[in-house]
Amino acid sequence: MTMTDPVADMLTRIRNANKARNEYVDIPSSKIKLNLTRLLKSEGYIEDFKVVDIGLQGVLRLFLKYTPEGERVITGLKKISTPGGRRYVGVKKMTAPLGGLGIAVLSTPKGMMTDRQARDAGVGGEVLCYVW
């Protein structure tokens, strides 16, 4: 079976591990998933990550983040663009999800970035997902 939407698979793995309160989740590695992981770390949604080299593809190990009370830091993940329905947004029409409480992750000509970074850089792009 071929993977048609690797980002959706990644978000589902994170969502499931987060719901089960796992310490970490392993995801097959790729360039786009690595960029998304770096963004999640820089925005404070995950504790840390490392690339585990196991042959051809490798694995991304994401260490999930919880508050001292044990609450989840990631309360929601939503895939926006799909292989069958791409969603693009211009810099003027860009909004943050949940009135600014979350981030939109965009794939732009200048690389993967959050909605705030894209507005600051003055670029639009494909909206991959929302994280809150």
N, C-alpha and C positions, 0 to 999 in steps of 0.2 A: 504494500500500500504506500502510495506516495503522499507526502505532506503537501497540501495545497496552500495552507496558511500557517507558516511556522511561528509568526508572532502571536496568533490566536492560541496556538498550542502552548507557547511559553506563558501567556497570561493565565490560561487554564491551570497549568501546573503550579504557578505561584498562588493562584486563588485557592486551589485544593490544599496545598501544603499549609497555607496561612490559616485556613479554616480548621485544619487538623492540629494547628499550633506546632508544626514541625520546626526544628531548629534551622534546617536548611532544605533546599530543593535542588535536584540535579536536572539540568536542561541540556540537550544536545547543542553544541556550540556553533555559532555562525557569526559573521561580521555584524549583521543587523542586530542580533540578540546581544552581542557584546556591547554595542553602542547603547542599546536600550538599558542594559544593566548598569553601565557607567552613569547614565542619566538618573536612574532610580537611586543609585548610591549618592550622587552629588546633591540630589533633592531631599535626601534623608529618609527615603522609603524603605531601604534595606540597610542592614548593618554593614555587610561587606560581601565580597565575592572573590572567587579564585577560579582560574582555568585549570582543570584537571586534564592532563594530557594522557589519553588512553587510546593511542593508535591514530587512525585517520582523522576523525572529526574532533575529538576532544569533548569535554563536558564543562559547562559553566555551573559552578556550585554557588548558589545565592544563599547567604545567611540572612534569614528573615529577622525583622526588627519588631520588638514588642516593648511596651511601656513597662516601668518598674512594677505596675499593678497587674501586668500580664495582658493588657489590652493590645489588640493588633494596631500597628501603625498604618498598614494598608487596609482600609475599610472597603475599598471597591476598585475594580479594574473593569474597563469596558472597551472592547474593540470597536473602532469606528469605521475605518476603511477595511473593505474586504476585497479579495481577488475579483469578485463579481461586481463590486460597487465601490469604486474609489471615491473618497471624499477629500476635496481640495478646498483650501480656504486662503483668501488673500489677506494681506496684513491688516487692512482696514476692517475686515469682517471677523477678525479673530477674537474669541472670548474664552475666558477661563471657565472650566466646569465648576458647578456648584457655587457660582458667584465668587470665584477666586479661592475656594477652599481646596481645590485640587489642581492638577496640571493636565494640559493636553500635550501629548508627545507628537511632534511633527517631523516628517522627513522633508528637508528643504534642500535647495541647491547648495547651501553652506553646511550641510550635514544634519544629523539628528539633533533636535533641540526642543526645549519646552516652549509653550506659547509665549511666555514672558520674554525668553531669549530671542525668539523669532520677531516679536514686536520691536524689541530694542535694536535688532539687526536690520529691521525693515524688510523682512522677507516673509512670504507665505509658503505653503507647501501642502503635502498630504497629511491629514490628521490620522495618525496610526491608532492612538488609544487615549483614553482618559484614565488618570490614576488619582484616587483620593483616599 
